[in-house]
Amino acid sequence: MRLYSTRAALLAAASLVALPAYAQDSSEVIVVTGAPAPTAVDSLPASVTVIDADEARARGELSLDQALADVPGLQAPRTGPIGQQTSIFSGGFESNHTLVLFDGVRIDDPSTPESVFDAGQDTLGDARGIEVVQGPLSSLYGSGALGGVVNVLPRRGGEGAINPRLDVAAGSFDTLIANAGADGALGRFRYALNAEGYASEGYDIVPERISTHTGEKDGADITTLTGVFDYALTDSLTLDLLLRQREARVDYDPGLFGDISENPEADIESDTALWRLGASWTLSDALSLRLSGGALETDRVTSDFGIDGDNYHGDRDFADITATWDVGGWSVLLGAQAEDERIEAVSYGSPVAGDQEHWGAYIAAQGALGPVELTAALRQDDFDGFGQETTWRAGAAYPIGNVGRLYASYGTAYRAPSLFERFVPFYGNASLDPESAETWEVGADARAALFGRGDGFEVSALYRSSEVENLIGFVGFAYGNVDRADIDYAEARFTFRPTDWLNARVVYAQTDAVNAATGVALQRRPEEAWSAELNAEHGPFNAQLAWRQVGSRLDTLYNDAGFWSGVGEVEAYDILRASASWALSEEVKLYIAADNVLDETYEPVNGFAGAPASVLVGIRVTP
């Protein structure tokens, strides 16, 4: 049922900005995503969440999708244990409308049918933080940023010659994860190295309600190697290198007729390799230049009984140049980039091959006019095969004394058709138009004294409305621009800090995402979602109790025999999590985390079992 009174309250509150997760003072949090230069969160007219990767690991969140599940307005349903296909739905947008970056480099797979990023196979060992900026950001990042951007920031070299670290954890489903790394500085050379391995027997993807369920486990093995290096040739010129390799092998259960059934011999091997070489030149205190280039390579092969089936190979070469100019309290960013994408695939026995070149140029500015913080960006893209796309965004934030602020923004965004959608035989369409969106949002946040503390209470909310056109779907048996969507999203957060060591947060989000032509709700976007968490930190002890409810939503249905049975509403589910950590010393920390404490039976994606109750115990050593 709809909570009209709650929605009315959100609108009456003029929608408030999302404060960064796990941070007490947003004015002190600096982000690099969604702005021309590193910027305080309070200056951005956008919903921003900042996640500390080490804290996420201590809560038992091992993969990127688990960490993103804590972000209000963002859903990341996974089709089984860690390693299985995971899509990101941000603020009601489609699963291919959130752009995922690694240190600013787009890492979506160019070979997949819709260029969707799979968030279920990236572990967090090489990350120091994750920045999530929701709302249209194509004016800065180009294609795919209709619903927002997720930027994973890697660890970098620190002070001292060597700073080693070791993190080992074990838990339910015969899970073992080990992360080893080191960073440091040797004169003008800085480095950060990281190696992480994840292995788990998993659990049965097939839900117990489906007659083909046997309890056969579906596990995964994931290995990730990352290196980040930089060398200062002079005081003003620095070279840098990023290397990342991820290899994953995941069990899955494909049915012979598109059904849900057991298949103990089927698996997917997925490899991703990324490199980037860059140079940064500081010309003066006000002007700096950066040039970088690199490549992303992806391979994904399905096999059954040792026989390869579908396989997908994608390449993306890229080059970027940017200039940042700081003058009179304003930051101006000028940038240009070029990309060349290629795919070679075999899908359902048919070969798929295609390539396209793309260039883009943009300008962004941020600064203050009196008390008002202004942000604006304009971008022009040109794709080989279907022409140009222009996007822009503008926003303003106005402080209300020292107790809060108001903000508003408007922007456009787009997603270019994937190479698969354009060139797959029989049902590809080379003349597809890009999907496009127009979005506006308003917000504010406020702080008040409570419990004898100046920051004892915070309230924040936002309201965002989007119109999406030219959505790509099937016209008969071929791809076409067939759909339009209207998306309204509202959110409210309440934070209480009764003491220095205790805080509580409650979040409510409402999403109204419908097909504009039929009025039917879009799939896998719950109309309502609630979450609440209680955090305690006292001396060396830290604990969290967190509850999350995902509301009812439309989904593709599978009956108890495991066969497709249409589209319908699936019921809501609740997940309770608990975690605690104890710092034995500055160098050694123990942690324990329990997921789905009440052992609720649920299906985040209909026909695919959610994780039963589990426990993870780990130790982190940083001598």
Secondary structure in CASP SS format (residue, H / E / C, confidence):
PFRMAT SS
TARGET T0000
AUTHOR 0000-0000-0000
METHOD secondary structure of the structure
MODEL  1
M C 1.00
R C 1.00
L C 1.00
Y H 1.00
S H 1.00
T H 1.00
R H 1.00
A H 1.00
A H 1.00
L H 1.00
L H 1.00
A H 1.00
A C 1.00
A C 1.00
S C 1.00
L C 1.00
V C 1.00
A C 1.00
L C 1.00
P C 1.00
A C 1.00
Y C 1.00
A C 1.00
Q C 1.00
D C 1.00
S H 1.00
S H 1.00
E H 1.00
V C 1.00
I E 1.00
V E 1.00
V C 1.00
T C 1.00
G C 1.00
A C 1.00
P C 1.00
A C 1.00
P C 1.00
T E 1.00
A E 1.00
V H 1.00
D H 1.00
S H 1.00
L C 1.00
P C 1.00
A C 1.00
S E 1.00
V E 1.00
T E 1.00
V E 1.00
I E 1.00
D E 1.00
A H 1.00
D H 1.00
E H 1.00
A H 1.00
R H 1.00
A H 1.00
R C 1.00
G C 1.00
E C 1.00
L C 1.00
S E 1.00
L H 1.00
D H 1.00
Q H 1.00
A H 1.00
L H 1.00
A C 1.00
D C 1.00
V C 1.00
P C 1.00
G C 1.00
L E 1.00
Q E 1.00
A C 1.00
P C 1.00
R E 1.00
T C 1.00
G C 1.00
P C 1.00
I C 1.00
G C 1.00
Q C 1.00
Q C 1.00
T E 1.00
S C 1.00
I C 1.00
F E 1.00
S E 1.00
G C 1.00
G C 1.00
F C 1.00
E C 1.00
S C 1.00
N C 1.00
H C 1.00
T E 1.00
L E 1.00
V E 1.00
L E 1.00
F E 1.00
D C 1.00
G C 1.00
V E 1.00
R E 1.00
I C 1.00
D C 1.00
D C 1.00
P C 1.00
S C 1.00
T C 1.00
P C 1.00
E C 1.00
S C 1.00
V C 1.00
F C 1.00
D C 1.00
A C 1.00
G C 1.00
Q C 1.00
D C 1.00
T E 1.00
L C 1.00
G C 1.00
D C 1.00
A E 1.00
R E 1.00
G E 1.00
I E 1.00
E E 1.00
V E 1.00
V E 1.00
Q E 1.00
G C 1.00
P C 1.00
L C 1.00
S H 1.00
S H 1.00
L H 1.00
Y H 1.00
G C 1.00
S C 1.00
G C 1.00
A C 1.00
L C 1.00
G C 1.00
G E 1.00
V E 1.00
V E 1.00
N E 1.00
V E 1.00
L E 1.00
P E 1.00
R C 1.00
R C 1.00
G C 1.00
G C 1.00
E C 1.00
G C 1.00
A C 1.00
I C 1.00
N E 1.00
P E 1.00
R E 1.00
L E 1.00
D E 1.00
V E 1.00
A E 1.00
A E 1.00
G E 1.00
S C 1.00
F C 1.00
D C 1.00
T E 1.00
L E 1.00
I E 1.00
A E 1.00
N E 1.00
A E 1.00
G E 1.00
A E 1.00
D E 1.00
G E 1.00
A E 1.00
L E 1.00
G C 1.00
R C 1.00
F E 1.00
R E 1.00
Y E 1.00
A E 1.00
L E 1.00
N E 1.00
A E 1.00
E E 1.00
G E 1.00
Y E 1.00
A E 1.00
S E 1.00
E E 1.00
G E 1.00
Y E 1.00
D C 1.00
I C 1.00
V C 1.00
P C 1.00
E C 1.00
R C 1.00
I C 1.00
S C 1.00
T C 1.00
H C 1.00
T C 1.00
G C 1.00
E C 1.00
K C 1.00
D E 1.00
G E 1.00
A E 1.00
D E 1.00
I E 1.00
T E 1.00
T E 1.00
L E 1.00
T E 1.00
G E 1.00
V E 1.00
F E 1.00
D E 1.00
Y E 1.00
A E 1.00
L C 1.00
T C 1.00
D C 1.00
S C 1.00
L E 1.00
T E 1.00
L E 1.00
D E 1.00
L E 1.00
L E 1.00
L E 1.00
R E 1.00
Q E 1.00
R E 1.00
E E 1.00
A E 1.00
R E 1.00
V E 1.00
D E 1.00
Y C 1.00
D C 1.00
P E 1.00
G C 1.00
L C 1.00
F C 1.00
G C 1.00
D C 1.00
I E 1.00
S C 1.00
E C 1.00
N C 1.00
P C 1.00
E C 1.00
A E 1.00
D E 1.00
I E 1.00
E E 1.00
S E 1.00
D E 1.00
T E 1.00
A E 1.00
L E 1.00
W E 1.00
R E 1.00
L E 1.00
G E 1.00
A E 1.00
S E 1.00
W E 1.00
T E 1.00
L C 1.00
S C 1.00
D C 1.00
A C 1.00
L E 1.00
S E 1.00
L E 1.00
R E 1.00
L E 1.00
S E 1.00
G E 1.00
G E 1.00
A E 1.00
L E 1.00
E E 1.00
T E 1.00
D E 1.00
R E 1.00
V E 1.00
T E 1.00
S E 1.00
D E 1.00
F C 1.00
G C 1.00
I E 1.00
D E 1.00
G E 1.00
D E 1.00
N E 1.00
Y E 1.00
H E 1.00
G E 1.00
D E 1.00
R E 1.00
D E 1.00
F E 1.00
A E 1.00
D E 1.00
I E 1.00
T E 1.00
A E 1.00
T E 1.00
W E 1.00
D E 1.00
V E 1.00
G C 1.00
G C 1.00
W E 1.00
S E 1.00
V E 1.00
L E 1.00
L E 1.00
G E 1.00
A E 1.00
Q E 1.00
A E 1.00
E E 1.00
D E 1.00
E E 1.00
R E 1.00
I E 1.00
E E 1.00
A E 1.00
V E 1.00
S E 1.00
Y C 1.00
G C 1.00
S E 1.00
P E 1.00
V E 1.00
A E 1.00
G E 1.00
D E 1.00
Q E 1.00
E E 1.00
H E 1.00
W E 1.00
G E 1.00
A E 1.00
Y E 1.00
I E 1.00
A E 1.00
A E 1.00
Q E 1.00
G E 1.00
A E 1.00
L E 1.00
G C 1.00
P C 1.00
V E 1.00
E E 1.00
L E 1.00
T E 1.00
A E 1.00
A E 1.00
L E 1.00
R E 1.00
Q E 1.00
D E 1.00
D E 1.00
F E 1.00
D C 1.00
G C 1.00
F C 1.00
G E 1.00
Q E 1.00
E E 1.00
T E 1.00
T E 1.00
W E 1.00
R E 1.00
A E 1.00
G E 1.00
A E 1.00
A E 1.00
Y E 1.00
P E 1.00
I E 1.00
G C 1.00
N C 1.00
V C 1.00
G E 1.00
R E 1.00
L E 1.00
Y E 1.00
A E 1.00
S E 1.00
Y E 1.00
G E 1.00
T E 1.00
A E 1.00
Y E 1.00
R E 1.00
A C 1.00
P C 1.00
S C 1.00
L H 1.00
F H 1.00
E H 1.00
R H 1.00
F H 1.00
V C 1.00
P C 1.00
F C 1.00
Y C 1.00
G C 1.00
N C 1.00
A C 1.00
S C 1.00
L C 1.00
D C 1.00
P C 1.00
E E 1.00
S E 1.00
A E 1.00
E E 1.00
T E 1.00
W E 1.00
E E 1.00
V E 1.00
G E 1.00
A E 1.00
D E 1.00
A E 1.00
R E 1.00
A E 1.00
A E 1.00
L E 1.00
F C 1.00
G C 1.00
R E 1.00
G E 1.00
D E 1.00
G E 1.00
F E 1.00
E E 1.00
V E 1.00
S E 1.00
A E 1.00
L E 1.00
Y E 1.00
R E 1.00
S E 1.00
S E 1.00
E E 1.00
V E 1.00
E E 1.00
N E 1.00
L E 1.00
I E 1.00
G E 1.00
F E 1.00
V E 1.00
G C 1.00
F C 1.00
A E 1.00
Y E 1.00
G E 1.00
N E 1.00
V E 1.00
D E 1.00
R E 1.00
A E 1.00
D E 1.00
I E 1.00
D E 1.00
Y E 1.00
A E 1.00
E E 1.00
A E 1.00
R E 1.00
F E 1.00
T E 1.00
F E 1.00
R E 1.00
P E 1.00
T E 1.00
D C 1.00
W C 1.00
L E 1.00
N E 1.00
A E 1.00
R E 1.00
V E 1.00
V E 1.00
Y E 1.00
A E 1.00
Q E 1.00
T E 1.00
D E 1.00
A E 1.00
V E 1.00
N E 1.00
A C 1.00
A C 1.00
T C 1.00
G C 1.00
V C 1.00
A E 1.00
L C 1.00
Q C 1.00
R C 1.00
R C 1.00
P C 1.00
E C 1.00
E E 1.00
A E 1.00
W E 1.00
S E 1.00
A E 1.00
E E 1.00
L E 1.00
N E 1.00
A E 1.00
E E 1.00
H E 1.00
G C 1.00
P C 1.00
F E 1.00
N E 1.00
A E 1.00
Q E 1.00
L E 1.00
A E 1.00
W E 1.00
R E 1.00
Q E 1.00
V E 1.00
G C 1.00
S C 1.00
R E 1.00
L E 1.00
D E 1.00
T E 1.00
L E 1.00
Y E 1.00
N C 1.00
D C 1.00
A C 1.00
G C 1.00
F C 1.00
W E 1.00
S E 1.00
G E 1.00
V E 1.00
G E 1.00
E E 1.00
V E 1.00
E C 1.00
A C 1.00
Y E 1.00
D E 1.00
I E 1.00
L E 1.00
R E 1.00
A E 1.00
S E 1.00
A E 1.00
S E 1.00
W E 1.00
A E 1.00
L C 1.00
S C 1.00
E C 1.00
E C 1.00
V E 1.00
K E 1.00
L E 1.00
Y E 1.00
I E 1.00
A E 1.00
A E 1.00
D E 1.00
N C 1.00
V C 1.00
L C 1.00
D C 1.00
E C 1.00
T C 1.00
Y C 1.00
E C 1.00
P C 1.00
V E 1.00
N C 1.00
G C 1.00
F E 1.00
A C 1.00
G C 1.00
A C 1.00
P C 1.00
A C 1.00
S E 1.00
V E 1.00
L E 1.00
V E 1.00
G E 1.00
I E 1.00
R E 1.00
V E 1.00
T C 1.00
P C 1.00
END
